[in-house]
């Protein structure tokens, strides 16, 4: 049920690139309207991470899950049957919003609601499904573009959404609100809504207009500042909606850094290479060039099954970032890349994302009690979504406006993407060193029993006097 609920938007987020010109032609949409649809859908996805947590605290969770699934079906049908820009934009925004509502509402209970023996297969299936869906997006979009159609894909997505709703109903077990005593946080939700909409609107306008001016930089910078203010406000709040203070120890911060840098670099690299190669290959052939990314997702899912309950989880995330750096560097150094270089590069990117993002989420999650997983997951997904979906348009702007030619501009943007992944790698490793962390093995029994999976020392514990790098009871 969870997988079917997540797949529709995840596939579309990667498949719509080759379909944009067809949408513009058949729905009489302008470039601005298409970019606005994509930007606001991404804003809805980011906002849903916060909104889902707020609603779960005070409303029956499984009933809300059913409502989310119904709205997802409505949005998918609306987008698939759209006859004009407004219908399509509204439908696609609902798809983005409901996907993150379902993600935050359903995935944490899925992870913690079954015995530890089920966690391995759950984690592997989620890892493969989420990143596999994204990796197959370019090929699926290329197949549709090759047939000069977009509705078949959207109707298939609507059908998957209906199946998800059916499973939501068939597996329904009423559950109470998470915490009726928790505070209502309209300020947090308002900041998240305003910040996400403004930031992604500004990124969409920057992509459309290709100029730096008040109407683009104003919303973009203002939205980012509001999201930063949201995090500061929640950190200092006595009764926060989002649990930030427990996350500010060594391993959760390192995990968040890994997830954000990997998401930003991978989405940017795939977007930039598709722009570069669009004139050299048909949409279908270009989609086939990204097929190794799916192979990388499969390989990492299998390896993840063996490693994620061992101390090797930490090294696996590091290896993923290194593979991602190698993939981006390979493509950037060979612009314009040959077919072989592109295949190898996209394969390394697929391995890099699959081996870094999910392990990073578990590294952060194991550092806290599992009761806090929903709120922790919401924060990480909010930051990951902002990094993944907002930085790519900025780098596309750089690619088209910097350098003596489009090729040199794309090379510059790819080197920046490499800097993001490389900088994230160095920062994460430095946090471990400065925190005095030796990668531990997670204790699933303790984590499922209500404690943390391991001890995460405070930031910079190794260089701060009187701050323990081990659990006080063990020192």
ABEGO torsion letter per residue (X at the ends): XAAAAAAAAAAAAAAAAAAAAAAAAAAGBBAAAAAAAAAAAAAAAAAAAAAAAAAAAABBAAAAAAAAAAAAAAAAAAAAABABAAAAAAAAAAAAAAAAAAAAAAAAAAAAABBAAAAAAAAAAAAAAAAAAAAAAAAAAAAAAAAGBAAAAAAAAAAAAAAAAAAAAAABBBBBBABAABBBBAAAAAAAAAAAAAAAAAAAAAAAAGBBBAAAAAAAAAAAAAAAAAAAAAAABABBABBAAAAABAAAAAAAAAAAAAAAAAAAAAAAAAAAAAAABBAAAAAAAAAAAAAAAAAAAAAAAAAAABAAAAAAAAAAAAAAAAAAAAAAAAOBBBAAAAAAAAAAAAAAAAAAAAAAAAAAAAABBAAAAAAAAAAAAAAAAAAAAAAAAAAAAAAAABEABAAAAAAAAAAAAAAAAAAAAAAAAAAAAAAGBBBBBBBAAAAAAGBBABBBBBBGAAABBGBBABBAAAX
